[in-house]
Amino acid sequence: MIGSEGTFANDVARDLGVTSLTLKGLVRRSVEFDFKGHNIVPLKGEE
């Protein structure tokens, strides 16, 4: 859903049926994604 380039956070919130504040809380606790402005972007893993 997010993709390798990231996705606009409000689009994801609308698709999941949650508020943007709830989505922000979930993303902040995630180890795979982070916010960059108004976008949700995947974190680059260390190899």
C-alpha positions in Angstrom: 0.0 0.0 0.0 2.8 2.4 0.8 5.2 1.5 -2.0 8.9 2.2 -2.3 8.5 5.9 -2.8 6.0 6.6 -0.1 2.3 7.6 -0.1 0.3 10.7 1.0 -0.8 10.0 4.6 -4.4 11.2 4.2 -4.9 8.7 1.3 -3.8 5.8 3.5 -5.9 7.0 6.4 -9.0 7.2 4.1 -8.3 3.7 2.6 -8.0 2.2 6.1 -10.9 4.0 7.6 -9.0 5.6 10.4 -8.3 9.2 11.4 -5.0 10.9 10.4 -4.1 11.2 14.1 -4.6 7.4 14.6 -2.5 6.7 11.5 0.2 9.0 12.8 0.3 7.1 16.1 0.6 3.8 14.3 3.3 4.9 12.0 5.3 6.4 14.8 5.4 3.0 16.5 6.3 1.2 13.4 9.8 0.0 12.7 9.2 -0.1 8.9 7.7 3.3 8.2 8.2 7.0 9.1 6.7 10.4 8.3 8.5 12.7 6.0 6.3 15.8 5.8 2.8 14.6 4.9 4.0 11.4 3.4 4.5 8.0 4.8 7.8 6.6 3.6 9.5 3.2 4.2 12.7 3.2 6.3 15.8 2.1 4.6 17.1 -1.0 6.4 20.7 -1.4 7.2 22.3 -4.4 5.4 
